[in-house]
Amino acid sequence: MYYLPYATSLRLSDLGYTNKSQSNLGITFNDLHEYVAGLKRAIKTPSEEYAKIGLQKDGKYLQINSNILQIENELYAPIRPKRVTRRGETPSDALLRGGIEYIEVRSLDINPFSPIGVDAQQVRFLDLFMVWWRAGRRAGDEQR
C-alpha cells in the first residue's frame, strides 16, 4: 500500500507548491489577454511579506525581487496556457506573440484512493474533455 486512508498530498499542502499570497491575485483563464495582464500585474505587485525578507543578506541574493510573483513560472495554478518561448522571451510575451500552443494540466495525481495518485477513469475523462475542448475551437476564434 502506498497511501493511507486519510492521506493528503504534501505537494499541494502548506509544505508544497503553494503560495497563499497568490490567492487574491484574481488571475483568470477566461481570456488570453486577461490571463497575461493578470500575470504581468502579479510580477509587478509588491508583497509586504517578501519585502521584510529583503533582497540580499551578506552580499548574497535571497530572492529575485519582493513582488508577489518573482517570475511568471511561480504561478501555482492547476492549469496554465503555454507556448514554447524564444530566446529572451517571457512566457506571457510568447503567449501574446503566438497564442496558446498547449495546456499544462497540473496536480492531477492527488487521488488518495489510487496508489499512483490517478486512475484510468480520470485519465480517460481528462483526455476526452481536452479533445472535446479542442474540437470545439474553430480557426480564427479568439483564444479564450
Stockholm file with secondary structure:
# STOCKHOLM 1.0

chainA/1-144         MYYLPYATSLRLSDLGYTNKSQSNLGITFNDLHEYVAGLKRAIKTPSEEYAKIGLQKDGKYLQINSNILQIENELYAPIRPKRVTRRGETPSDALLRGGIEYIEVRSLDINPFSPIGVDAQQVRFLDLFMVWWRAGRRAGDEQR
#=GR chainA/1-144 SS CCSCTTCCCGGGSTTSSCCGGGGGSCCCSSCHHHHHHHHHHHTTSBCHHHHHHCSEETTEESCSCSBSCSSGGGCCCSEEEECCCCTTCCHHHHHHHHCCCEEEECCCCCCTTSTTSCCHHHHHHHHHHHHHHHHTCCTTCCCC
#=GC SS_cons         CCSCTTCCCGGGSTTSSCCGGGGGSCCCSSCHHHHHHHHHHHTTSBCHHHHHHCSEETTEESCSCSBSCSSGGGCCCSEEEECCCCTTCCHHHHHHHHCCCEEEECCCCCCTTSTTSCCHHHHHHHHHHHHHHHHTCCTTCCCC
//
